[in-house]
């Protein structure tokens, strides 16, 4: 099987490509390298450019007519940035995706897996959600994912394209073989900030401690990125079975099923490092939300998939990646 991965030079897309290779699936990568890294495309068919570029996508399919499916990961993903620049986020995540799908249809593509987000949900009273929970995105970034899902469902209903939307929760860790990891030296999410604090001796700031959770900090479902990548391989293998008959679009949550607060993440981090990182309270950032975790077993039922890695594994692999990142990617932020 050959698969086109948009955004395949980014953190998640490149890790999915590695998992595909390990499972005998050949990845073809399209990435504009705005946030992706060329180093992550080594040994893989790679096309540098934008998913909205019809001529580029046509060339990909001309040179790889045996592409059987597309994994659409290309997107901007930083919540505070989306609050500051909603126009840029809607252009990159929604408008470009619409153009991309039109190019896929023109080239006869009938299978697409979409990288969606658990941030589109309205959490339940216990902050858990399943695929039938209410949709109530709280940031421009999250709204772009919800808009894309609705757009793809409409397109699937009227065309030959079938779409499986995988709603991610909070990826951590790195490829255990250290082929890929977070490309940013100073990522803005909680684990990235914990690693930065550990390296610099600064305190870790828990941004938002007035949420109605058990300790006041936001709650997340931290999933190892390699588990996430393995779910995509399972989804590619099970695609025709999951989307059969009249079903043209379906959604599946990808998470551990366990809610972990940011403070609990900091405690888990301090359990595997020395000396421990100091933890202080700080105000919420623009776009921050309380968070959620999945209670669904749909991924297990439909994909035969479940997580294999713990939060401690994700922390350890993130720390391992941080030690080699500069050597592998060069001295860039």
Secondary structure, DSSP 4 states (H G I P E B T S, - for coil): -EEEEETTTSHHHHHHHHHHHHTTPEEEEEE--SSS-GGGGTTSEEEES-TT-HHHHHHHHHH-TTEEEEEE------HHHHHH-HHHHHIIIIIHHHHHHHHHHHTT--EEEEEEEGGGB---TTSEE-TTSPB---SHHHHHHHHHHHHHHHHHHHSS-EEEEEEE-EEES--TTSS-----TT-SSHHHHHHHHHHH-PPEEEE---SSSSSSS-EE-EEEHHHHHHHHHHHHHHHHHHS-TT--EEEEEES-S--EEHHHHHHHHHTTSSSPPPEEEEPPPTT-----EE---HHHHHH-------HHHHHHHHHHHHHHHHHHH-S--
